[in-house]
Amino acid sequence: MRARCPASSANLGPGFDALAVALALYVDVTVEPADGLSIDATGEGADLPRDATHLAARVVRDVLGHDNVRITVHSEIPVGRGLGSSAALAVAAAAAAGADAPLEIGTLVDGHPENAAASVLGGLVAASMVDGHGVAYPLALDEALCFVVVVPDRELKTAEARTALPAMVPHADAAANLSRMGLLVAGLADAEMLRPAATDDRLHQLYRAALFPEANDLMLGLVRAGALASCWSGAGPSVLGICTDESAPAVRDAGEQLLADLAVPGRVLDLDADRVGLLVSDA
């Protein structure tokens, strides 16, 4: 079978481990019977070891109970850049292997459900762990919105980014995030209501700043260029500008100039939201 699912950007500022949006950047996985394990990988992540340690191989083995398969992977999703590459690959591999609940598998791989939920459902999602299971629901997302993503040429592993977070935060900071998340959900449903303050965050971005000090300048620069709001993408180091179709070209150009001014190698992507999610077909 063949499965395709989109990248995702999680957190979106105040929605830490709760919100994610699917982006039109894809991973395709095909799983076919074979005499033994073989992996053919192209695109992003093609340099990873093509053996039983590969994430797709581990997922397929868990689903089928064996790895007598040929796995073909083509990915457009940068690895270790905060764009949900591991969740998307896990979901696609599970679906291509015939799993009944690829969201559950993607959640197990990530340890939290929002990236996998966006890859499965498409669009904007709210997700949570309930009784040990990932639960997700779609939220309204204005058709006028698109996303400019500044992707530095440096990897930031999610596990490393999580170690930067404190075990406890002040009550006032938690309350501030909840209020901002309400503004954000409303603004993503109606772009005319979206303001830069909606992506303010006190739970993770501030604590991770030392891991990518240029992030704040990038976020501010994207808003100055016309983005309605900006934030880290997932655990970073990518930075997301939430734009309208009209403002996106100027924001993209500004992102490229900001990278040059800050001497940060990287690229800038102008992406629509993916509103379909996981697609499965015969190989």
Secondary structure as GFF3:
##gff-version 3
##sequence-region A 1 283
A	DSSP	beta_strand	2	11	.	.	.	ID=ss1
A	DSSP	beta_strand	15	33	.	.	.	ID=ss2
A	DSSP	beta_strand	38	43	.	.	.	ID=ss3
A	DSSP	alpha_helix	55	64	.	.	.	ID=ss4
A	DSSP	beta_strand	69	75	.	.	.	ID=ss5
A	DSSP	alpha_helix	85	96	.	.	.	ID=ss6
A	DSSP	alpha_helix	102	110	.	.	.	ID=ss7
A	DSSP	alpha_helix	114	121	.	.	.	ID=ss8
A	DSSP	beta_strand	124	130	.	.	.	ID=ss9
A	DSSP	beta_strand	133	139	.	.	.	ID=ss10
A	DSSP	beta_strand	145	152	.	.	.	ID=ss11
A	DSSP	alpha_helix	158	163	.	.	.	ID=ss12
A	DSSP	alpha_helix	171	189	.	.	.	ID=ss13
A	DSSP	three_ten_helix	191	193	.	.	.	ID=ss14
A	DSSP	three_ten_helix	196	199	.	.	.	ID=ss15
A	DSSP	alpha_helix	205	208	.	.	.	ID=ss16
A	DSSP	three_ten_helix	209	211	.	.	.	ID=ss17
A	DSSP	alpha_helix	215	224	.	.	.	ID=ss18
A	DSSP	beta_strand	229	232	.	.	.	ID=ss19
A	DSSP	beta_strand	239	244	.	.	.	ID=ss20
A	DSSP	alpha_helix	248	261	.	.	.	ID=ss21
A	DSSP	beta_strand	266	272	.	.	.	ID=ss22
A	DSSP	beta_strand	279	281	.	.	.	ID=ss23
###
